[in-house]
Structure formats: structure tokens, C-alpha cells
Amino acid sequence: MLNIKALREQRAEKAREARNLLDTKTGDAFTKEVETQIDALYEEIDRIDAQITRAERQARIDGDSADLERDREAGERIRSQLTPEQREFQDRHAAAFRNFMLFGMGGISAEDQTFLREATIRAAQSGQQSNGAQGGYLVPTGWGGQLLEALAQFGGMRDVATVLSTAGGNTIPWPTVDETAVEGELVPESQAASAGDFQFGTTGIGAYKFSSKIVAIPIELLQDQGPGIDMEAFTRRALATRIARITNRLFTTGSGVGQPQGVVTAAPVGAALTTGSSTSFAPDALIDLEHSVDPAYRRMPGVGYMFHDNTLRYAKKLKDGNGNYLWKPGFNAKDPDTINGYRYTINQQMPTMAANAKSVLFGDLSQYMIRDAMQVTLFRFDDSAFATKGQVGFLAFSRHDGRIISAGAPIKAMQHSAS
């Protein structure tokens, strides 16, 4: 199995070599030979990146111990925030729920059945969750929290957005204000200061209902689970992957009508490309996009680019007027890869370069808020439709929303020409 840590160390070493050449070989010293050396190092970095991606993908497929350890750590973090009474309830709920997952309602005690029903009804009566139905049960707090943490491992929006987790799903009127163009005043001696109240607006952040679709699991996995098989973690990852894919897509390009408002949909055009740029862009377009965003946002920690991996492949080949690549390799998470000096996020739901497409975003991406309703409901199906195939079905419902929360324009888009 590929050693991911060793691959990352190899990548960091190649990045240091490339950076050293770029920093020391300037002016006349930046010869064709040096350029060839840098090109070769960048090709090697790309090859190592591809190996790392494959190794990480295989590790996820294998469901190795790292995934289980992350689940365990997430559960401990959630548990540490509970009172002793809440921990006792959580432990009781988790035990009953685990039995429900493995054996179904017909295979667990009457006491567990009653407990699960009462836990779900109590949550519904308190207004914490509204997506349950007969046969579906509220998952334990830790189980739901770990599922939501698992969502962060997929897609790109959760890497940069502000994430708000709430117990219930009622619409939140979130205050917005744009102060980027507001300034104070010079006050003459003995004169009163004038009024300048914040001009607040509001945007509603709700909680749309999403389903995982039904995941079919062979009965053998449930019956034979042992020390090496954690069916709860396996099911959680399967459900999280499906929900993560659709939510990331809508957080990126959702219309905002009956679904989340995607960041691409909400972002105004900051750089409109001229005719002949329907599937390409010049380095200057990134500079125009950068300066279309107010400097107040460009100084924020969350500032950066977002684009599809195909767009990154194109951008990696761009050079400035001196022949220097716009892309610079980073050494680690604290010193990441950059384009034009800014970090970037890969989001495979971003539009690729095409006529009229908004293929590149730039700005303070943390101004996009994702709202998670922490209550998750799970259904288990063992009727004839599944039993005849030797399977058990699981279906999860969870609730999410997303939108830009600033009244200004913290994020702008580069839009390709129509032709």
C-alpha cells in the first residue's frame, strides 16, 4: 500500500527545489535551462499528487482504521460537551439504536423499541426535528454529529464556508450589513457627531430536507460483523457520501428557489471575458477578478480562489510576462499551493470553462454559510423487496441550507464569453 506520509514528504521536497529556483534564478539568470528544470519539477509534483489522490481514495474504499479513529474522536468531542444526564441518555440511546440497525424492530427488546419511539417523539415535540415518520428513528446525537463531520471530507464548499450547526431546522433570520464603503467623519470643535447607524438587512437560512436514497447492505455483513467490521461506521460513511455529493452541488450551483443558494449563483460577475475566451482565459483576467473584490474582503483570512480541477490544470500552465508560472507549489497545509499568491480550493461541482460559464470564483469564501440541522432520522427496511435479495436497506434524512451572508459582494466570479 502506498505510504501517504512518504509521498507528501517527497512532494514537499520537490516544491522546495522549485521554489528555490524561482527565488534565486531571476532576471538574466532565469535561463531556458532553469525553466526546463522547473517544468520537470512541476511535472514530478503532479505525478506525486496523482499518487496521493489514488492512495487516499483507496484508503477511503478500504474503510481503514483512520476512518474509524476519526469517527471515534468525533464522538468523544461531542460527548465531552454533554452533561452527565445527557451522557446517560446518549449511551442508552446509542445502545438501543445500534440494536435497531443490526436486528430491526422485530429483533430488539420491547424496552428498546419503546425507548427509540419516545426519543424520536420527544425531539419532534420539542421542535428539534420534523423530518421523521413512522418507522424512522432519530439517530443518537453522537451518530448524527459524526455523520455531519463525515460530510466535511467530501466536496469543496465545507473546506472554506462558515458552518453553523443547530439542534432544529426553523428558519433563522440572519442579519447582513455592508460596511465596505462606509466611513466616519471629521467633527469640528464643539460640534455634535452625526448619526450613521448600520444599515442592517436579513437573509433567511432554512433547512431543506435531503435523503441519502436507500443504501442496500448484505445481510451477511450485519450477521458476521466482528472486531474488524463496524457496521455503524460503514453505514454512516455510505450515507454521508451520498448526502455530501448533492449538498455540495447545490451549495455550489443551487438556484436558491426551493433549494440552497449556490455560491456561483449568488456571486456577481467581477471579470467578464471578451469574445474569443469561451474556453480559456489570460493571466490578466485573474488580476481583474482579484481587484473587482473590495480590498476589505481581500485582506480576510478566508480569501482565495475556487475552481474545478480541470481549470486548475489550465491555470498551472499560465505564465506572467517574465515567464514565471502563476502557480506556485506549497510545502504543507500552512504554506499551501497558490495561484497569483492566493490559496485555492478545488470543487468538482464548479462549472468548467465553457461559453458563459462562471468557472472561477475569488473572494472571502468564508462569507458563504452552510447551516446543518443536527437531528438526523434513519429508516431501516427489511421487507420482502430486500429480504429476497439477502439485503437490508437504510435511508437517512438530514436537513441543510446555504447562502452568502454578507450584504456586500465578498465573492466575485470570472465569466467566459458567449463565443
N, C-alpha and C positions, 0 to 999 in steps of 0.2 A: 504494500500500500504506500502511496506517495506521502512523504513527510511534509505536511503543510508548513510547519515552522521552518524547516530547512529551505524550502522553496522561497519563503518570504525573506529569509536572510540572503539568499542568492540574489533576489530582486533588489534588495536594499544596496547590496554591494555594486551591482550594475548601475543603479541610479546614482550612487556616489561618484562612480567613474564618469558618467555622462555629465553630471553637474560640475565636476572638477574641470573637465574640458571646456564647458560653456563659460565657466567663470575665469579661466586662465588664458584661454586662446581667443583673444578679442582682436579686433582691428585686422592688421595685416597677418597676425599670427593665426587667424581663422582661415586656414588653407583648405583646399579641396580634400586633402588627405585627412584633416581633422574632421571635416564634415562627413566623410565616409566612415570614420571611426564612430562618430556619434550615431549615424544612421544604423550601423551594425549593433551598437549597444541598445538602441531603441527596439530593434527587431528582436534582440535577445530578451528584453524586458517583456515584450508582447508574448513571446513564446512561454516565458515563465508564468505570466498572468494566465494564459490559457491552461497551463498545467494546474495552477492553483484553483481555477474555476472548476475544472474537472474533478480534482481531489475533494473540494468542498461539496460538490454535488453528490459524489459517491458516498461521502460521509453522511449526508442527509438521507440518501436512499437506504443506506445500511442501518440508519437509526442507531448510531453508535452511542457509546456511553456519554459522550459530550452532550448530546441532546437530552439524555435523561438527567444529567447533572444540572443542566440549565433549568429543567423542569423542577428539580428538587430545590435549587436555590431560589427560584421564583416563588415556590410555595412557602419557603421559610421566610422570605421577605414579607409576604402577605400575612403570614401567621404572626409575625412579630408585632404587627400593628393592631392585633385584636386584644380585647380584654380577656381575663380568664374565663368568664361566662361565654364569650363569643368563641373562644377556642374549644370549649367543651361542646358547644353546639356544632361547630365546624367539624370536629372529629367524628361526632355522631352522624352528621350529615354525609361526610365523606365515606364512612364505612357502609352506610345504607346505599349510597349511590353506586359505590363500587360493586356491591352485590347485585344491584339492578342492572348494571352494564353487563355483568358476566352471566347472570342467570335469568334475567327478565322478571316481571312482576310475579309470574307463576312459580318462580323458583326461590323466592325470598320469604322471610317470615312476615306474618301479619303485622307485627310491630314495625318492621322496616317499611312496609307498604304505607301504613298509617303515618309514619314519620315523614316520608317523602311527600305525601299528599299535603300534610299540614304545613311543611316548609314552603311548598310552592304556593299554597293558598295564602299563607301569611305574607309572603312577598307581594303577591298581587293585591292584597287588601291594603298594604302599606303604600301602594303606588309605585313600588320599585320595578315591577316588570309587568308588561302587558302583552307579551307575545306567546304565552303558554296556551295550552289547550289540553283537553282530556287525553291522557296517555303521555303527555310531555311533562318533564320534571325539571325544576330549577337545579342547575348544577351547583356544587359547593363553591363557596367564594374563592377558595384557592384554585379549584379546577378552572373556573371561568377566568380568573386573573392570569393563570398560566397560558390559557388559550389566547388571550389578548396579547400577552408578551410574545407568544409564538408568531403572531401576525407581523411583528416588527422585523422578523427575519426574512420577509418576502417583500418584493416590490421596491419602491424607492421613496414614496411620499412620507412614510413613517421615519425615514432616516433624517428628515430635515424639518418636518412640520412640528408644531406645538400640539401635544396630545393631552386632551382633557378626559379623564375617566370619572364618570358619575354613577351613582347607585341606580338611578332611574333614568327614564328616557323623555321626560317632559321637555318641551321646547324651552331653551334658555335665551332670553333677550340679551345678547352680548353687546356692551357699549363700544362704539367706534368713534375715533376722533382723528382728524388730520391736522397736525401742528407744523408740518414741514415748511409752510410759508408764513407762519405767524411769528411776529417779533414783538419785543417790548417797545418802550418809548422813552424819549428824553423828557424829563419833567423839570420845568423851570422852578426856580426857588419860590417857595410858598404856594405853589400851585398843586391842586389835587391830581392824583393819578386817575386816568380814565379807566373805564371798565373794559374788560376783554375776556369774557367768560369763554370757557371751552365750548365749542360747537359739537355737542355730542349727537351721534346718531345711534341706531341699534341695528343689529342683524340677528336674525333668529337662527339658532343652531339646534336642530331637532335630533331625531334618532330613527333613521329609516331601518326597516327590517330586512335582514339578509339571511339567506339559508345556504347551507353547505351543499345542498342536494343530498340525496341519500347515499351513504357510503356503505357498501356491502362487504362484510368481513366473514371469511370462512369460519364455520363452527369449530373446526379443529384448532384454530388459533385461540379461541376462547377456552376450549376444553383443555388444551395442552399447555397453557401459559405456565411458565415456571420462572426461575430466577433470571433467565436471560430474556424473557418476554414481558413487557409492561404494556398491557392492552390499553390502559388508560392513556399512557403517553402516545402509543401508536395511533389511537383514535383521535386524540387531541391534535396531533400533527396533521393527520389527514383532513380533519375538518378545518383547521386553521389555514392550511394551504389553499383550499378552495375559496374560503371567505376572503383571504388576503388578496387573491387574484382579482376578484370582482371589485372589492373595495378600492384597491389601488388604481384600477382602471377608472372608476368613477371619481376618485379623488383627483385624478389627472385630467380627465376629459368629460366628466359628468355635466349634464345640461343645467343642473340646479332646479329643474322642474320635476318634482316627484322623485328626485334623487339628489345626492350631493352635488355641490357646485365645484366642478373641476378647476384646478389651478390654471390650466391652459385656457379654459372658457372664460375665467374671470380676469386674466391678465390682459391689459390693453397693449396694443402694438407700440413698441418703442423703436424698432428699426424695421422699416418697410423696404424690402429689397427691390431693386429696379428690374425692368424687363430683361430676361435672359438669365435670371437667377432662380428659376423654379426648382432646381435640384442641386443648387450649390450656393456658396457664399464666400465672400472675400474676407481676409482678416480685419479690414476696416469696419465691416458690419458688426463684429463683436465689440469694437470700440464704441460705435454709435449706440449699440444696445446698452452697454455699460453706462454711458453718460446720459441715457434717457431716464435713468433712475436717479431720484434725488440723492445728493451726497449724504444726507442724513441716514438714508437706508443703506447706502454703500459702506458705511462705517460700522454697521451692525454685525455681531458675531455670526448670524445666520446667512450672510450674503454669499452668493455663489451662482453657478450655472446649473441647469438641469437639461438633460437631453437623452435621446436614445443611444444605445451603444453604436449603432451604425453612424450616427452623427459624430460620435467621438472618434471613430475610425477615420472619418473625413477630416476632422479638426486636427488630429495628430499629424497630418501631412502639411498643414499650413505653416508658412514661414513669414517672418516680418521682412521689412525692406533690407535688412542686413543679412538675411539668410538664416536667421535663428528660428527654431521651431517655437510656436506659441505654446505647445505642450511641454511641460517640464515634469520629469518623474519625481515622486516624493520618496522619502525613506520609510515612513511609517504613518500611523494614524494622526500623530501630532504634526507631521510635515507631509501632507498628502500631495498627490499629483495635482497639477494646476493647469489651467488654460488662461493665458493672459494674466497670470499671477493670482487668479481666483480658483478656489477649490470647485469641484463639480460633483454632481450626483447623477448616476446612471439610472434611468427609469424606462423600462422596456415598454411602458404604456404611452410614452411621449410620441407624438407624430414624427415620422421620419421625413426627410427632405422631399417635398413634393409641392406641386402648384398650390399656392395659397395657404400652405401648412405653417403653423407656428411650431417650428422644430426646435427652437432654443428659448429657454427662459433664463432670466437673470434678475437677481434682486435678493431681498431678505426673505428667504423661503420659510423662515420660522413664523412669518405673519399668516401662514395658512394654518388653520386649526382643524384637527381631527378630534371628534367627540365620540367616545366609546361609552355605551351604557353597559355597566359591568355585569348585569344579570343576563345569563345565557341559559337557554332551555334546550334540553336534549330529549329526543324521541328514540325509542328502541322498537324495531319491528321484527317479529319472529313468526309472522303468519305464513300461510301456505306459499305465497309468492316467493318468499325467501327460503322457507324450510325445504321445499322440493329441490332447491339448488344447494342445500347444505350451507346456508348463509344466514347471518343476522344483519339487519340494516340499522344504521344510526343516522340521525338527521339533527343538525344543530341550527338554532335560530339565534342570531345576535343582532344588535342594533348600533348603527353608526351614522355619522354625518360629517361633513367637511365643507369649509369655505374660507375665503380670505377674511380676516377680521379687522383689517385696517381700512379706514375711510380714505386714505391716500392711495398711492399707486406704488406699493413696495416691490412689486414684481412686474416686469415688462417682458414682452415676447418679441422675438425676431420672426417676421412673417415673409415667406417666399413670394415671389411674383407669380402672377397667373400664367405667365408664359415666358 
